[in-house]
Amino acid sequence: MLWLIAAALLAAGYALGRIRTSTRVFDWASDTIDRPEITRRTARWWLCQVVFAVVIAGRFISEPRKTAHAWRHRNDPQPPLGTAIVFDTDWAAKRGGKEADHA
C-alpha cells in the first residue's frame, strides 16, 4: 500500500512538472500586474502579490544560496561590453595558396 501512495505522489509530481502550473501562474501574475487598470485597490493586484510571494518563497526553499545571491546582486550594473567584431574584408587574398593544397 505504501508503494502505491509513493507511486501516486511521484506521478502527481511528474504531471505538475509537465504542465508547469507554477510558470503559467507566475506569467499570468506578471502580465496582470503590468496593466494600467490594475491598482492596489483591486483584488487582482493583491492576488498577484500572493503569487509573487509564493514564487519567491519556493525559490528560496529550493535554492537558497542561488536565490540570496540573485537578490543581493539584482541592482548591480551590467558588465561592460566587449570590443566590436571587425571583419577582414581582404581575407581571401590572405589565404594564400591553401585552397590549391586541397584540390
Biopython code that builds the backbone (N, CA, C, O; Angstrom):
import numpy as np
from Bio.PDB.StructureBuilder import StructureBuilder

atoms = [
    (1, "MET", "N", (0.822, -1.199, 0.000)),
    (1, "MET", "CA", (0.000, 0.000, 0.000)),
    (1, "MET", "C", (0.867, 1.265, 0.000)),
    (1, "MET", "O", (0.526, 2.256, -0.645)),
    (2, "LEU", "N", (1.988, 1.221, 0.727)),
    (2, "LEU", "CA", (2.873, 2.373, 0.794)),
    (2, "LEU", "C", (3.496, 2.674, -0.570)),
    (2, "LEU", "O", (3.658, 3.840, -0.930)),
    (3, "TRP", "N", (3.840, 1.654, -1.317)),
    (3, "TRP", "CA", (4.434, 1.862, -2.629)),
    (3, "TRP", "C", (3.424, 2.466, -3.596)),
    (3, "TRP", "O", (3.795, 3.207, -4.506)),
    (4, "LEU", "N", (2.129, 2.144, -3.396)),
    (4, "LEU", "CA", (1.079, 2.705, -4.247)),
    (4, "LEU", "C", (0.935, 4.213, -3.995)),
    (4, "LEU", "O", (0.758, 4.988, -4.935)),
    (5, "ILE", "N", (1.012, 4.618, -2.729)),
    (5, "ILE", "CA", (0.941, 6.041, -2.394)),
    (5, "ILE", "C", (2.168, 6.772, -2.954)),
    (5, "ILE", "O", (2.054, 7.866, -3.507)),
    (6, "ALA", "N", (3.333, 6.153, -2.801)),
    (6, "ALA", "CA", (4.553, 6.770, -3.327)),
    (6, "ALA", "C", (4.483, 6.904, -4.844)),
    (6, "ALA", "O", (4.894, 7.926, -5.393)),
    (7, "ALA", "N", (3.972, 5.895, -5.519)),
    (7, "ALA", "CA", (3.847, 5.955, -6.976)),
    (7, "ALA", "C", (2.848, 7.029, -7.388)),
    (7, "ALA", "O", (3.067, 7.723, -8.381)),
    (8, "ALA", "N", (1.753, 7.177, -6.643)),
    (8, "ALA", "CA", (0.760, 8.203, -6.958)),
    (8, "ALA", "C", (1.346, 9.600, -6.758)),
    (8, "ALA", "O", (1.116, 10.493, -7.573)),
    (9, "LEU", "N", (2.101, 9.789, -5.677)),
    (9, "LEU", "CA", (2.736, 11.086, -5.443)),
    (9, "LEU", "C", (3.768, 11.399, -6.513)),
    (9, "LEU", "O", (3.881, 12.539, -6.963)),
    (10, "LEU", "N", (4.516, 10.392, -6.915)),
    (10, "LEU", "CA", (5.500, 10.585, -7.973)),
    (10, "LEU", "C", (4.821, 10.949, -9.290)),
    (10, "LEU", "O", (5.284, 11.839, -10.005)),
    (11, "ALA", "N", (3.739, 10.273, -9.607)),
    (11, "ALA", "CA", (3.006, 10.577, -10.843)),
    (11, "ALA", "C", (2.393, 11.974, -10.790)),
    (11, "ALA", "O", (2.400, 12.694, -11.788)),
    (12, "ALA", "N", (1.863, 12.358, -9.626)),
    (12, "ALA", "CA", (1.281, 13.694, -9.496)),
    (12, "ALA", "C", (2.360, 14.766, -9.635)),
    (12, "ALA", "O", (2.140, 15.784, -10.292)),
    (13, "GLY", "N", (3.516, 14.545, -9.027)),
    (13, "GLY", "CA", (4.615, 15.498, -9.162)),
    (13, "GLY", "C", (5.103, 15.609, -10.590)),
    (13, "GLY", "O", (5.411, 16.702, -11.066)),
    (14, "TYR", "N", (5.175, 14.477, -11.275)),
    (14, "TYR", "CA", (5.589, 14.487, -12.671)),
    (14, "TYR", "C", (4.584, 15.260, -13.531)),
    (14, "TYR", "O", (4.970, 16.057, -14.386)),
    (15, "ALA", "N", (3.294, 15.015, -13.292)),
    (15, "ALA", "CA", (2.254, 15.700, -14.067)),
    (15, "ALA", "C", (2.290, 17.207, -13.824)),
    (15, "ALA", "O", (2.166, 17.994, -14.762)),
    (16, "LEU", "N", (2.458, 17.607, -12.562)),
    (16, "LEU", "CA", (2.532, 19.043, -12.267)),
    (16, "LEU", "C", (3.765, 19.669, -12.910)),
    (16, "LEU", "O", (3.718, 20.810, -13.369)),
    (17, "GLY", "N", (4.860, 18.927, -12.942)),
    (17, "GLY", "CA", (6.061, 19.441, -13.592)),
    (17, "GLY", "C", (5.898, 19.562, -15.093)),
    (17, "GLY", "O", (6.437, 20.484, -15.706)),
    (18, "ARG", "N", (5.167, 18.651, -15.686)),
    (18, "ARG", "CA", (4.985, 18.683, -17.145)),
    (18, "ARG", "C", (4.062, 19.806, -17.586)),
    (18, "ARG", "O", (4.315, 20.440, -18.610)),
    (19, "ILE", "N", (2.989, 20.068, -16.831)),
    (19, "ILE", "CA", (2.063, 21.121, -17.250)),
    (19, "ILE", "C", (2.521, 22.497, -16.773)),
    (19, "ILE", "O", (1.974, 23.519, -17.188)),
    (20, "ARG", "N", (3.518, 22.518, -15.909)),
    (20, "ARG", "CA", (4.165, 23.754, -15.461)),
    (20, "ARG", "C", (3.168, 24.794, -14.959)),
    (20, "ARG", "O", (3.114, 25.922, -15.448)),
    (21, "THR", "N", (2.394, 24.384, -13.983)),
    (21, "THR", "CA", (1.395, 25.297, -13.428)),
    (21, "THR", "C", (2.042, 26.510, -12.783)),
    (21, "THR", "O", (1.520, 27.620, -12.893)),
    (22, "SER", "N", (3.171, 26.315, -12.109)),
    (22, "SER", "CA", (3.794, 27.455, -11.432)),
    (22, "SER", "C", (4.263, 28.501, -12.436)),
    (22, "SER", "O", (4.127, 29.699, -12.186)),
    (23, "THR", "N", (4.805, 28.072, -13.551)),
    (23, "THR", "CA", (5.256, 29.018, -14.575)),
    (23, "THR", "C", (4.067, 29.755, -15.179)),
    (23, "THR", "O", (4.131, 30.960, -15.422)),
    (24, "ARG", "N", (2.998, 29.032, -15.415)),
    (24, "ARG", "CA", (1.815, 29.678, -16.006)),
    (24, "ARG", "C", (1.181, 30.677, -15.049)),
    (24, "ARG", "O", (0.749, 31.752, -15.467)),
    (25, "VAL", "N", (1.123, 30.327, -13.763)),
    (25, "VAL", "CA", (0.542, 31.242, -12.785)),
    (25, "VAL", "C", (1.423, 32.477, -12.632)),
    (25, "VAL", "O", (0.913, 33.593, -12.545)),
    (26, "PHE", "N", (2.744, 32.287, -12.599)),
    (26, "PHE", "CA", (3.647, 33.431, -12.498)),
    (26, "PHE", "C", (3.537, 34.322, -13.735)),
    (26, "PHE", "O", (3.521, 35.546, -13.607)),
    (27, "ASP", "N", (3.463, 33.736, -14.916)),
    (27, "ASP", "CA", (3.304, 34.537, -16.138)),
    (27, "ASP", "C", (2.005, 35.328, -16.111)),
    (27, "ASP", "O", (1.966, 36.486, -16.527)),
    (28, "TRP", "N", (0.925, 34.690, -15.614)),
    (28, "TRP", "CA", (-0.346, 35.397, -15.504)),
    (28, "TRP", "C", (-0.211, 36.587, -14.568)),
    (28, "TRP", "O", (-0.664, 37.687, -14.887)),
    (29, "ALA", "N", (0.409, 36.372, -13.412)),
    (29, "ALA", "CA", (0.563, 37.455, -12.441)),
    (29, "ALA", "C", (1.441, 38.567, -12.997)),
    (29, "ALA", "O", (1.150, 39.746, -12.797)),
    (30, "SER", "N", (2.496, 38.208, -13.683)),
    (30, "SER", "CA", (3.400, 39.204, -14.246)),
    (30, "SER", "C", (2.714, 40.025, -15.332)),
    (30, "SER", "O", (2.907, 41.238, -15.406)),
    (31, "ASP", "N", (1.917, 39.374, -16.173)),
    (31, "ASP", "CA", (1.196, 40.099, -17.219)),
    (31, "ASP", "C", (0.076, 40.948, -16.632)),
    (31, "ASP", "O", (-0.202, 42.038, -17.133)),
    (32, "THR", "N", (-0.562, 40.465, -15.590)),
    (32, "THR", "CA", (-1.688, 41.182, -14.994)),
    (32, "THR", "C", (-1.232, 42.438, -14.273)),
    (32, "THR", "O", (-1.878, 43.481, -14.368)),
    (33, "ILE", "N", (-0.130, 42.345, -13.558)),
    (33, "ILE", "CA", (0.320, 43.476, -12.739)),
    (33, "ILE", "C", (0.773, 44.648, -13.597)),
    (33, "ILE", "O", (0.804, 45.779, -13.113)),
    (34, "ASP", "N", (1.123, 44.412, -14.854)),
    (34, "ASP", "CA", (1.595, 45.480, -15.738)),
    (34, "ASP", "C", (0.476, 46.276, -16.393)),
    (34, "ASP", "O", (0.737, 47.282, -17.053)),
    (35, "ARG", "N", (-0.745, 45.846, -16.222)),
    (35, "ARG", "CA", (-1.867, 46.568, -16.840)),
    (35, "ARG", "C", (-2.143, 47.860, -16.076)),
    (35, "ARG", "O", (-2.051, 47.884, -14.849)),
    (36, "PRO", "N", (-2.481, 48.935, -16.793)),
    (36, "PRO", "CA", (-2.708, 50.216, -16.103)),
    (36, "PRO", "C", (-3.964, 50.217, -15.230)),
    (36, "PRO", "O", (-4.034, 50.981, -14.267)),
    (37, "GLU", "N", (-4.946, 49.390, -15.538)),
    (37, "GLU", "CA", (-6.174, 49.402, -14.741)),
    (37, "GLU", "C", (-6.049, 48.604, -13.441)),
    (37, "GLU", "O", (-6.951, 48.642, -12.603)),
    (38, "ILE", "N", (-4.947, 47.888, -13.269)),
    (38, "ILE", "CA", (-4.728, 47.107, -12.054)),
    (38, "ILE", "C", (-3.972, 47.980, -11.058)),
    (38, "ILE", "O", (-2.807, 48.315, -11.276)),
    (39, "THR", "N", (-4.637, 48.346, -9.967)),
    (39, "THR", "CA", (-4.023, 49.165, -8.925)),
    (39, "THR", "C", (-4.111, 48.421, -7.600)),
    (39, "THR", "O", (-4.662, 47.323, -7.526)),
    (40, "ARG", "N", (-3.565, 49.028, -6.562)),
    (40, "ARG", "CA", (-3.604, 48.400, -5.247)),
    (40, "ARG", "C", (-5.023, 48.267, -4.694)),
    (40, "ARG", "O", (-5.247, 47.546, -3.722)),
    (41, "ARG", "N", (-5.949, 48.938, -5.294)),
    (41, "ARG", "CA", (-7.337, 48.861, -4.830)),
    (41, "ARG", "C", (-8.115, 47.707, -5.445)),
    (41, "ARG", "O", (-9.269, 47.475, -5.083)),
    (42, "THR", "N", (-7.500, 46.986, -6.364)),
    (42, "THR", "CA", (-8.185, 45.856, -6.991)),
    (42, "THR", "C", (-7.744, 44.549, -6.347)),
    (42, "THR", "O", (-6.633, 44.434, -5.829)),
    (43, "ALA", "N", (-8.630, 43.578, -6.390)),
    (43, "ALA", "CA", (-8.338, 42.266, -5.792)),
    (43, "ALA", "C", (-7.261, 41.527, -6.595)),
    (43, "ALA", "O", (-6.476, 40.769, -6.026)),
    (44, "ARG", "N", (-7.223, 41.742, -7.902)),
    (44, "ARG", "CA", (-6.226, 41.056, -8.725)),
    (44, "ARG", "C", (-4.804, 41.487, -8.392)),
    (44, "ARG", "O", (-3.879, 40.678, -8.469)),
    (45, "TRP", "N", (-4.618, 42.762, -8.020)),
    (45, "TRP", "CA", (-3.288, 43.223, -7.629)),
    (45, "TRP", "C", (-2.821, 42.463, -6.394)),
    (45, "TRP", "O", (-1.673, 42.024, -6.330)),
    (46, "TRP", "N", (-3.698, 42.308, -5.424)),
    (46, "TRP", "CA", (-3.338, 41.603, -4.201)),
    (46, "TRP", "C", (-3.117, 40.120, -4.461)),
    (46, "TRP", "O", (-2.244, 39.507, -3.847)),
    (47, "LEU", "N", (-3.892, 39.542, -5.358)),
    (47, "LEU", "CA", (-3.685, 38.136, -5.712)),
    (47, "LEU", "C", (-2.329, 37.948, -6.391)),
    (47, "LEU", "O", (-1.657, 36.944, -6.161)),
    (48, "CYS", "N", (-1.931, 38.891, -7.212)),
    (48, "CYS", "CA", (-0.612, 38.823, -7.851)),
    (48, "CYS", "C", (0.498, 38.897, -6.809)),
    (48, "CYS", "O", (1.514, 38.215, -6.942)),
    (49, "GLN", "N", (0.320, 39.704, -5.785)),
    (49, "GLN", "CA", (1.331, 39.802, -4.727)),
    (49, "GLN", "C", (1.491, 38.477, -3.988)),
    (49, "GLN", "O", (2.600, 38.087, -3.624)),
    (50, "VAL", "N", (0.368, 37.790, -3.771)),
    (50, "VAL", "CA", (0.424, 36.470, -3.130)),
    (50, "VAL", "C", (1.187, 35.487, -4.025)),
    (50, "VAL", "O", (2.007, 34.707, -3.540)),
    (51, "VAL", "N", (0.913, 35.530, -5.323)),
    (51, "VAL", "CA", (1.610, 34.643, -6.264)),
    (51, "VAL", "C", (3.107, 34.930, -6.242)),
    (51, "VAL", "O", (3.911, 33.998, -6.205)),
    (52, "PHE", "N", (3.493, 36.202, -6.266)),
    (52, "PHE", "CA", (4.908, 36.556, -6.237)),
    (52, "PHE", "C", (5.569, 36.092, -4.938)),
    (52, "PHE", "O", (6.699, 35.605, -4.957)),
    (53, "ALA", "N", (4.871, 36.240, -3.811)),
    (53, "ALA", "CA", (5.427, 35.813, -2.525)),
    (53, "ALA", "C", (5.634, 34.302, -2.492)),
    (53, "ALA", "O", (6.640, 33.824, -1.967)),
    (54, "VAL", "N", (4.694, 33.553, -3.047)),
    (54, "VAL", "CA", (4.817, 32.089, -3.078)),
    (54, "VAL", "C", (5.983, 31.677, -3.989)),
    (54, "VAL", "O", (6.725, 30.750, -3.661)),
    (55, "VAL", "N", (6.142, 32.351, -5.111)),
    (55, "VAL", "CA", (7.243, 32.026, -6.024)),
    (55, "VAL", "C", (8.588, 32.318, -5.364)),
    (55, "VAL", "O", (9.512, 31.508, -5.454)),
    (56, "ILE", "N", (8.703, 33.470, -4.701)),
    (56, "ILE", "CA", (9.961, 33.809, -4.032)),
    (56, "ILE", "C", (10.252, 32.826, -2.906)),
    (56, "ILE", "O", (11.394, 32.395, -2.744)),
    (57, "ALA", "N", (9.242, 32.468, -2.128)),
    (57, "ALA", "CA", (9.436, 31.501, -1.045)),
    (57, "ALA", "C", (9.826, 30.130, -1.593)),
    (57, "ALA", "O", (10.703, 29.464, -1.042)),
    (58, "GLY", "N", (9.186, 29.716, -2.661)),
    (58, "GLY", "CA", (9.530, 28.435, -3.268)),
    (58, "GLY", "C", (10.940, 28.402, -3.799)),
    (58, "GLY", "O", (11.648, 27.409, -3.631)),
    (59, "ARG", "N", (11.357, 29.482, -4.439)),
    (59, "ARG", "CA", (12.732, 29.554, -4.937)),
    (59, "ARG", "C", (13.737, 29.560, -3.786)),
    (59, "ARG", "O", (14.793, 28.931, -3.862)),
    (60, "PHE", "N", (13.385, 30.293, -2.706)),
    (60, "PHE", "CA", (14.298, 30.358, -1.577)),
    (60, "PHE", "C", (14.402, 29.008, -0.870)),
    (60, "PHE", "O", (15.467, 28.665, -0.356)),
    (61, "ILE", "N", (13.330, 28.250, -0.836)),
    (61, "ILE", "CA", (13.361, 26.920, -0.217)),
    (61, "ILE", "C", (14.144, 25.944, -1.083)),
    (61, "ILE", "O", (14.932, 25.151, -0.569)),
    (62, "SER", "N", (13.932, 25.997, -2.396)),
    (62, "SER", "CA", (14.574, 25.021, -3.275)),
    (62, "SER", "C", (16.039, 25.360, -3.568)),
    (62, "SER", "O", (16.866, 24.455, -3.681)),
    (63, "GLU", "N", (16.368, 26.639, -3.693)),
    (63, "GLU", "CA", (17.746, 27.051, -4.000)),
    (63, "GLU", "C", (18.102, 28.285, -3.172)),
    (63, "GLU", "O", (18.129, 29.395, -3.704)),
    (64, "PRO", "N", (18.375, 28.108, -1.872)),
    (64, "PRO", "CA", (18.558, 29.286, -1.014)),
    (64, "PRO", "C", (19.787, 30.126, -1.362)),
    (64, "PRO", "O", (19.702, 31.354, -1.370)),
    (65, "ARG", "N", (20.924, 29.492, -1.651)),
    (65, "ARG", "CA", (22.135, 30.271, -1.927)),
    (65, "ARG", "C", (22.019, 31.032, -3.249)),
    (65, "ARG", "O", (22.398, 32.199, -3.339)),
    (66, "LYS", "N", (21.496, 30.361, -4.260)),
    (66, "LYS", "CA", (21.349, 30.991, -5.569)),
    (66, "LYS", "C", (20.351, 32.149, -5.511)),
    (66, "LYS", "O", (20.575, 33.199, -6.112)),
    (67, "THR", "N", (19.245, 31.949, -4.781)),
    (67, "THR", "CA", (18.230, 32.984, -4.665)),
    (67, "THR", "C", (18.757, 34.185, -3.882)),
    (67, "THR", "O", (18.527, 35.329, -4.273)),
    (68, "ALA", "N", (19.461, 33.929, -2.781)),
    (68, "ALA", "CA", (20.026, 35.023, -1.988)),
    (68, "ALA", "C", (21.067, 35.794, -2.803)),
    (68, "ALA", "O", (21.120, 37.022, -2.738)),
    (69, "HIS", "N", (21.884, 35.085, -3.562)),
    (69, "HIS", "CA", (22.888, 35.751, -4.401)),
    (69, "HIS", "C", (22.217, 36.614, -5.466)),
    (69, "HIS", "O", (22.636, 37.746, -5.709)),
    (70, "ALA", "N", (21.180, 36.078, -6.096)),
    (70, "ALA", "CA", (20.467, 36.851, -7.124)),
    (70, "ALA", "C", (19.800, 38.079, -6.506)),
    (70, "ALA", "O", (19.767, 39.144, -7.122)),
    (71, "TRP", "N", (19.271, 37.932, -5.298)),
    (71, "TRP", "CA", (18.597, 39.059, -4.645)),
    (71, "TRP", "C", (19.600, 40.147, -4.269)),
    (71, "TRP", "O", (19.310, 41.335, -4.415)),
    (72, "ARG", "N", (20.783, 39.750, -3.785)),
    (72, "ARG", "CA", (21.806, 40.721, -3.409)),
    (72, "ARG", "C", (22.348, 41.490, -4.614)),
    (72, "ARG", "O", (22.701, 42.663, -4.500)),
    (73, "HIS", "N", (22.410, 40.832, -5.752)),
    (73, "HIS", "CA", (23.038, 41.443, -6.927)),
    (73, "HIS", "C", (22.024, 41.880, -7.990)),
    (73, "HIS", "O", (22.395, 42.065, -9.149)),
    (74, "ARG", "N", (20.779, 42.044, -7.623)),
    (74, "ARG", "CA", (19.747, 42.381, -8.606)),
    (74, "ARG", "C", (19.909, 43.787, -9.167)),
    (74, "ARG", "O", (19.433, 44.059, -10.269)),
    (75, "ASN", "N", (20.564, 44.684, -8.442)),
    (75, "ASN", "CA", (20.725, 46.067, -8.906)),
    (75, "ASN", "C", (22.143, 46.383, -9.359)),
    (75, "ASN", "O", (22.483, 47.549, -9.562)),
    (76, "ASP", "N", (22.966, 45.367, -9.518)),
    (76, "ASP", "CA", (24.327, 45.595, -9.993)),
    (76, "ASP", "C", (24.297, 46.104, -11.438)),
    (76, "ASP", "O", (23.429, 45.710, -12.216)),
    (77, "PRO", "N", (25.241, 46.977, -11.798)),
    (77, "PRO", "CA", (25.280, 47.441, -13.191)),
    (77, "PRO", "C", (25.691, 46.303, -14.127)),
    (77, "PRO", "O", (26.357, 45.351, -13.720)),
    (78, "GLN", "N", (25.287, 46.424, -15.358)),
    (78, "GLN", "CA", (25.637, 45.433, -16.357)),
    (78, "GLN", "C", (27.144, 45.473, -16.610)),
    (78, "GLN", "O", (27.747, 46.545, -16.558)),
    (79, "PRO", "N", (27.762, 44.318, -16.884)),
    (79, "PRO", "CA", (29.198, 44.353, -17.200)),
    (79, "PRO", "C", (29.431, 45.090, -18.519)),
    (79, "PRO", "O", (28.552, 45.106, -19.381)),
    (80, "PRO", "N", (30.604, 45.699, -18.681)),
    (80, "PRO", "CA", (30.856, 46.444, -19.924)),
    (80, "PRO", "C", (30.899, 45.500, -21.121)),
    (80, "PRO", "O", (31.279, 44.335, -21.008)),
    (81, "LEU", "N", (30.504, 46.028, -22.251)),
    (81, "LEU", "CA", (30.510, 45.245, -23.477)),
    (81, "LEU", "C", (31.927, 45.081, -23.993)),
    (81, "LEU", "O", (32.789, 45.929, -23.761)),
    (82, "GLY", "N", (32.154, 43.997, -24.685)),
    (82, "GLY", "CA", (33.460, 43.773, -25.296)),
    (82, "GLY", "C", (33.626, 44.633, -26.532)),
    (82, "GLY", "O", (32.728, 45.384, -26.914)),
    (83, "THR", "N", (34.781, 44.512, -27.147)),
    (83, "THR", "CA", (35.027, 45.288, -28.358)),
    (83, "THR", "C", (34.203, 44.724, -29.513)),
    (83, "THR", "O", (33.847, 43.545, -29.520)),
    (84, "ALA", "N", (33.912, 45.558, -30.464)),
    (84, "ALA", "CA", (33.117, 45.139, -31.612)),
    (84, "ALA", "C", (33.953, 44.237, -32.520)),
    (84, "ALA", "O", (35.170, 44.391, -32.626)),
    (85, "ILE", "N", (33.285, 43.311, -33.159)),
    (85, "ILE", "CA", (33.953, 42.412, -34.091)),
    (85, "ILE", "C", (34.263, 43.171, -35.377)),
    (85, "ILE", "O", (33.405, 43.869, -35.918)),
    (86, "VAL", "N", (35.484, 43.031, -35.857)),
    (86, "VAL", "CA", (35.902, 43.669, -37.100)),
    (86, "VAL", "C", (36.170, 42.557, -38.105)),
    (86, "VAL", "O", (37.022, 41.696, -37.884)),
    (87, "PHE", "N", (35.445, 42.585, -39.191)),
    (87, "PHE", "CA", (35.620, 41.578, -40.229)),
    (87, "PHE", "C", (36.704, 42.013, -41.210)),
    (87, "PHE", "O", (36.760, 43.169, -41.629)),
    (88, "ASP", "N", (37.549, 41.078, -41.559)),
    (88, "ASP", "CA", (38.625, 41.348, -42.511)),
    (88, "ASP", "C", (38.058, 41.192, -43.914)),
    (88, "ASP", "O", (37.711, 40.085, -44.327)),
    (89, "THR", "N", (37.964, 42.286, -44.640)),
    (89, "THR", "CA", (37.394, 42.233, -45.985)),
    (89, "THR", "C", (38.381, 41.658, -46.997)),
    (89, "THR", "O", (38.005, 41.349, -48.127)),
    (90, "ASP", "N", (39.609, 41.517, -46.603)),
    (90, "ASP", "CA", (40.641, 41.032, -47.513)),
    (90, "ASP", "C", (41.065, 39.601, -47.144)),
    (90, "ASP", "O", (42.202, 39.204, -47.399)),
    (91, "TRP", "N", (40.152, 38.836, -46.547)),
    (91, "TRP", "CA", (40.513, 37.509, -46.042)),
    (91, "TRP", "C", (40.879, 36.533, -47.156)),
    (91, "TRP", "O", (41.745, 35.678, -46.970)),
    (92, "ALA", "N", (40.231, 36.653, -48.309)),
    (92, "ALA", "CA", (40.506, 35.707, -49.397)),
    (92, "ALA", "C", (41.922, 35.882, -49.935)),
    (92, "ALA", "O", (42.584, 34.901, -50.272)),
    (93, "ALA", "N", (42.387, 37.119, -50.016)),
    (93, "ALA", "CA", (43.734, 37.363, -50.532)),
    (93, "ALA", "C", (44.798, 36.891, -49.543)),
    (93, "ALA", "O", (45.898, 36.520, -49.950)),
    (94, "LYS", "N", (44.483, 36.903, -48.265)),
    (94, "LYS", "CA", (45.446, 36.487, -47.249)),
    (94, "LYS", "C", (45.524, 34.975, -47.085)),
    (94, "LYS", "O", (46.413, 34.473, -46.397)),
    (95, "ARG", "N", (44.611, 34.249, -47.704)),
    (95, "ARG", "CA", (44.624, 32.790, -47.561)),
    (95, "ARG", "C", (45.823, 32.177, -48.266)),
    (95, "ARG", "O", (46.276, 31.091, -47.902)),
    (96, "GLY", "N", (46.326, 32.855, -49.250)),
    (96, "GLY", "CA", (47.497, 32.344, -49.986)),
    (96, "GLY", "C", (47.129, 31.178, -50.859)),
    (96, "GLY", "O", (46.087, 31.186, -51.514)),
    (97, "GLY", "N", (47.968, 30.189, -50.872)),
    (97, "GLY", "CA", (47.755, 29.042, -51.737)),
    (97, "GLY", "C", (47.139, 27.851, -51.021)),
    (97, "GLY", "O", (47.290, 26.716, -51.474)),
    (98, "LYS", "N", (46.455, 28.085, -49.924)),
    (98, "LYS", "CA", (45.907, 26.967, -49.154)),
    (98, "LYS", "C", (44.836, 26.212, -49.909)),
    (98, "LYS", "O", (44.717, 24.998, -49.743)),
    (99, "GLU", "N", (44.048, 26.890, -50.737)),
    (99, "GLU", "CA", (42.991, 26.172, -51.457)),
    (99, "GLU", "C", (43.584, 25.269, -52.543)),
    (99, "GLU", "O", (42.962, 24.284, -52.939)),
    (100, "ALA", "N", (44.761, 25.597, -53.014)),
    (100, "ALA", "CA", (45.406, 24.747, -54.028)),
    (100, "ALA", "C", (45.896, 23.449, -53.406)),
    (100, "ALA", "O", (45.961, 22.431, -54.096)),
    (101, "ASP", "N", (46.243, 23.455, -52.125)),
    (101, "ASP", "CA", (46.709, 22.254, -51.462)),
    (101, "ASP", "C", (45.624, 21.213, -51.339)),
    (101, "ASP", "O", (45.914, 20.017, -51.328)),
    (102, "HIS", "N", (44.373, 21.644, -51.246)),
    (102, "HIS", "CA", (43.260, 20.707, -51.037)),
    (102, "HIS", "C", (42.691, 20.177, -52.338)),
    (102, "HIS", "O", (41.903, 19.231, -52.313)),
    (103, "ALA", "N", (43.054, 20.740, -53.454)),
    (103, "ALA", "CA", (42.468, 20.333, -54.734)),
    (103, "ALA", "C", (43.062, 19.077, -55.284)),
    (103, "ALA", "O", (42.661, 18.621, -56.355)),
]
sb = StructureBuilder()
sb.init_structure("model")
sb.init_model(0)
sb.init_chain("A")
sb.init_seg("    ")
for serial, (resi, resn, name, xyz) in enumerate(atoms, 1):
    if name == "N":
        sb.init_residue(resn, " ", resi, " ")
    sb.init_atom(name, np.array(xyz, "f"), 0.0, 1.0, " ", f" {name:<3s}", serial, name[0])
structure = sb.get_structure()
